[in-house]
């Protein structure tokens, strides 16, 4: 018997769509795994994973991976996506995403890995996010661009407010309209408010709109 609030798996061709209001589970709030198709996860209420992730979504050998959520809370990760396919990854969080355990990311998203450079574009649109490691952690090993837009307060109390590692050929863009703050960590090994890492010859565009503030306790406000 699963201790997840909602568990959905699709093996074989076809798409998987999950829609829910509020849900909670002792392990994860929502777990979704799909192969050979598009994966869509949406929630309109509060999703809670007491021991692990609020929302965990994995797409293997498939198309696009999309997560749309309101309020999400997890112990190790608020929202976690892993994409090993040909399409894009998109995460939209309109509410508050939080982590209750130590060294956890509020939002963690990965396209592929070193051995399997899968996926195309990655997009994260978020309001308020707090992680006890990074607030938002995006890692792209695929071919596309990374675009992060935040409108509220994003904090990484143990490391970076926003961390991007883009090994792909596409552009890295971070646009901020609220506070983004890195945490003190263990001095002097501290993170940054925004930290971007790109491949050789690539650049990052960081835009602070009206009301956008980036800071850190000890380290750099922005590192790229």
Secondary structure, 3 states (H helix, E strand, C coil): CCCCCEEEEECCCCCEEEEECCEEECCCCEEEEEECCCEEEEECCEEEECCCEEEEEEEECCCCEEEEECEEEECCEEEEEEEECCCCEEEEEEEEEEECCCCCEEEEEEECCCCCCCCCCEEEEEEEEEECCCCEEEEECCCCCEEEEECCCEEECCCCCEEEEECCCCCEEEEECCEEEECCCECCECCCCEEEEECCCCCEEEEECCCCEEECCCCCCEEC
